[in-house]
């Protein structure tokens, strides 16, 4: 059975990691490469860099950071933000990313998901969806949550998977940075609607929240950010809570300090596990 993943998320603006609430009130929390290495050493299964500025100048800065981080990381690295076309995906992969997250550009032109999946493989393509509750449903928002759409988030997730996305990164704007728990209803609805892994994002405030993302929300992975950056909890503590709840977890990453230096850089032996590989746990409330 495929182990559930704990993913450390780093929102990057310029050359720094920032964190806010509901995509606003951003504050500086540290250096991206340093934090990525720390979270890997603490047992994170993956790291995500999301460029929330996404200007051309910041894009070059981010790719340089990706290159520096990839030289030392032995866990999968996903890069997102400002991805507008197939060539942007190519540049991110060449810089050292293992997967690329696509958001606004896919909404504008859904064919982009298929083009990237056909060229690089579904395991490299993550459909990132920012969703905000609207009555009894959730609508997709783009451009960092600033632009509303009429797209139903659950239906859009289903279309993304059908078009070739190997994974769905699902963020609740309502819960982002609030630390009141993931939107389990949203997570469960999307998890039931698609056959590819779903990453729950937005709202983690405790170890119980992370456990509930898997047990109640049916997520395949949980994204955490603020509670790590602020030292509320560590990756090791969250993984321990997952094991205590009998959620299958991966063995922690090997600290890079203990790795033969000859394996670093371009010769590093990073093992990438395709996002869609393996067997899913039954979804909450029923079988698959």
C-alpha positions in Angstrom: 0.0 0.0 0.0 1.3 3.4 -0.9 2.4 5.5 2.1 0.9 8.8 2.7 3.1 11.8 2.1 3.9 14.9 4.2 5.0 17.8 1.9 6.7 21.0 3.1 5.5 24.0 1.1 7.7 27.1 0.6 5.9 30.2 -0.9 8.7 32.2 -2.5 8.7 35.9 -3.4 12.0 37.2 -4.7 14.6 35.3 -2.9 12.8 34.7 0.3 10.1 32.4 1.7 7.0 34.2 2.8 3.7 33.2 4.5 0.4 34.9 4.8 -3.3 34.4 5.6 -5.8 33.7 2.9 -3.1 34.7 0.3 -2.6 38.1 1.9 -0.6 39.8 4.7 2.7 38.2 3.7 5.7 38.1 6.0 9.3 36.9 5.6 10.1 33.5 7.2 13.5 32.5 5.8 15.8 31.3 3.0 14.2 28.8 0.6 17.2 26.5 0.1 18.1 26.5 3.9 14.5 25.7 4.9 14.1 23.0 2.2 17.2 21.2 3.5 16.1 21.5 7.1 12.7 20.0 6.3 14.2 17.1 4.3 16.6 16.3 7.2 13.5 16.3 9.5 11.8 13.7 7.4 9.6 15.6 4.8 8.7 13.4 1.9 8.7 16.2 -0.7 9.3 19.9 -1.0 7.2 22.4 -3.0 8.5 25.8 -4.2 5.6 28.1 -5.2 6.6 31.4 -6.8 3.8 33.8 -5.7 5.4 36.8 -7.4 5.9 35.1 -10.8 7.3 38.2 -12.6 9.9 37.5 -15.3 12.7 38.8 -13.0 11.5 36.7 -10.0 11.2 33.7 -12.3 14.9 33.7 -13.0 15.6 34.1 -9.3 13.4 31.1 -8.5 15.0 28.8 -11.1 18.4 29.6 -9.6 17.1 28.7 -6.2 15.6 25.5 -7.6 19.0 24.6 -9.1 20.8 25.2 -5.8 18.2 23.3 -3.8 18.2 20.3 -6.2 21.9 19.9 -5.8 21.4 18.9 -2.2 17.9 17.5 -1.9 17.3 13.8 -2.2 13.5 14.0 -2.1 11.2 15.1 -4.9 11.0 18.9 -5.6 7.9 20.5 -7.2 8.0 24.0 -8.6 5.0 26.2 -9.4 3.9 29.7 -10.0 4.3 31.7 -13.3 4.2 28.5 -15.4 2.6 29.8 -18.7 3.6 27.3 -21.3 5.5 24.1 -22.2 8.8 25.8 -22.3 8.4 27.1 -18.8 7.9 23.5 -17.7 11.0 22.5 -19.6 13.1 25.2 -17.9 11.9 24.2 -14.4 12.7 20.6 -15.0 16.1 21.4 -16.4 16.8 23.5 -13.3 16.2 20.4 -11.2 12.5 20.2 -10.4 11.0 16.7 -10.5 7.4 18.0 -10.9 5.8 21.2 -12.1 2.6 22.7 -10.8 0.4 24.5 -13.3 -2.5 26.7 -12.2 -3.8 29.9 -13.9 -2.4 29.0 -17.4 -4.2 25.7 -17.3 -7.5 27.5 -16.6 -6.9 29.9 -19.4 -5.9 27.0 -21.8 -6.7 23.5 -20.5 -4.9 21.9 -23.4 -1.6 22.9 -21.7 -2.0 20.1 -19.2 -2.3 17.5 -22.0 0.7 19.0 -23.9 2.9 18.8 -20.8 1.8 15.3 -19.9 2.4 14.0 -23.4 5.8 15.7 -23.6 7.2 15.0 -20.0 4.9 12.3 -18.6 1.9 12.7 -16.2 4.2 12.1 -13.2 5.7 15.5 -13.9 2.5 17.4 -14.1 0.6 18.7 -11.0 -2.7 20.6 -11.5 -2.8 23.3 -8.8 -6.3 24.4 -7.9 -7.1 27.3 -5.6 -10.7 27.0 -4.4 -13.0 29.3 -2.5 -16.4 28.3 -1.1 -19.4 29.7 -2.8 -22.6 28.5 -1.1 -22.8 24.7 -1.4 -19.8 24.5 -3.8 -16.3 25.7 -4.4 -15.2 27.9 -7.3 -11.7 28.1 -8.8 -9.7 31.3 -8.4 -6.6 32.2 -10.4 -3.7 34.7 -10.3 -2.9 33.9 -6.6 -6.6 34.0 -5.6 -7.2 37.5 -7.0 -9.3 36.5 -10.0 -12.7 34.7 -9.7 -13.9 32.2 -12.2 -17.2 30.3 -12.7 -15.4 27.0 -12.7 -16.6 24.4 -10.2 -13.5 23.2 -8.4 -14.5 19.6 -8.2 -15.4 19.4 -11.9 -12.2 21.2 -12.8 -10.2 18.7 -10.8 -11.9 15.9 -12.7 -11.1 17.6 -16.0 -7.5 18.1 -15.1 -7.0 14.5 -14.3 -8.7 13.4 -17.5 -6.4 15.7 -19.5 -3.3 14.1 -18.0 -2.4 15.7 -14.7 -0.7 13.1 -12.5 -1.6 14.8 -9.2 -4.0 17.5 -7.9 -2.7 20.1 -5.5 -5.9 21.4 -3.8 -5.7 24.6 -1.8 -8.6 26.0 0.2 -8.3 29.8 0.1 -10.8 30.1 3.0 -8.5 28.0 5.2 -5.1 29.2 4.0 -3.0 30.4 7.0 -5.9 30.3 9.4 -4.8 27.0 11.1 -8.3 25.8 11.7 -7.9 22.6 9.8 -8.1 21.6 6.1 -11.4 22.0 4.3 -12.2 18.3 4.7 -15.4 18.5 2.7 -13.7 20.0 -0.3 -10.8 17.5 0.0 -13.1 14.6 0.2 -15.2 15.7 -2.7 -12.2 16.1 -5.0 -10.6 12.8 -3.7 -13.8 11.0 -4.6 -14.0 12.6 -8.0 -10.5 11.8 -9.4 -8.4 8.7 -9.7 -5.0 10.5 -9.2 -3.5 11.5 -5.9 -4.8 14.6 -4.2 -2.7 16.9 -2.0 -4.6 18.7 0.7 -3.5 22.3 1.3 -4.5 25.2 3.4 -5.4 25.2 7.1 -3.1 22.9 8.9 -2.8 24.0 12.5 -2.2 20.8 14.4 -1.1 17.2 14.0 -4.8 16.2 14.3 -5.5 18.4 11.2 -2.9 16.5 9.2 -4.3 13.1 10.4 -7.8 14.2 9.4 -6.7 15.2 5.9 -6.0 11.5 5.3 -8.6 9.8 7.5 -11.6 12.1 6.8 -10.6 14.0 3.6 -9.2 11.0 1.8 -6.1 12.9 0.7 -3.0 11.1 -0.5 -0.7 13.8 0.8 -0.8 16.8 3.1 0.9 20.1 2.5 2.1 22.0 5.5 3.8 25.4 5.7 3.2 28.0 8.5 3.2 25.6 11.4 6.7 24.4 10.2 8.0 27.9 9.5 6.9 29.2 12.9 8.1 26.2 14.8 4.7 25.2 16.1 5.4 21.6 15.0 8.2 19.8 13.3 8.0 17.4 10.4 9.1 14.6 12.7 6.3 15.3 15.2 3.7 15.3 12.4 5.1 12.0 11.0 5.0 10.5 14.4 1.3 11.5 14.8 0.6 9.9 11.4 2.2 6.6 12.5 0.4 6.7 15.8 -2.9 7.0 13.9 -1.8 4.0 11.8 -1.5 6.0 8.6 1.2 4.4 6.5 4.2 6.7 6.2 7.5 6.7 4.5 10.8 6.3 6.3 12.3 9.7 6.9 14.8 11.1 4.5 18.5 10.6 5.0 20.1 13.8 6.2 22.4 15.2 3.4 25.2 15.6 6.0 25.4 11.7 6.1 25.5 11.2 2.4 28.7 10.5 0.5 29.6 13.9 -1.0 30.4 12.2 -4.3 26.7 11.7 -4.7 25.8 15.4 -4.5 25.4 17.7 -7.4 24.7 16.4 -10.8 25.5 12.8 -9.7 23.1 12.8 -6.8 21.0 9.6 -6.5 17.6 11.2 -5.9 14.8 8.7 -6.2 11.6 10.1 -7.7 8.4 8.2 -7.0 5.8 9.0 -9.7 2.8 10.8 -8.2 0.2 8.4 -9.6 2.0 5.2 -8.7 0.7 2.7 -6.1 -2.5 1.9 -4.5 -4.8 4.4 -2.8 -6.5 3.9 0.6 -10.3 3.6 0.3 -11.8 7.1 0.2 -13.6 8.3 3.2 -17.2 7.1 3.4 -16.9 4.3 0.8 -14.8 2.3 -1.5 -13.2 3.5 -4.7 
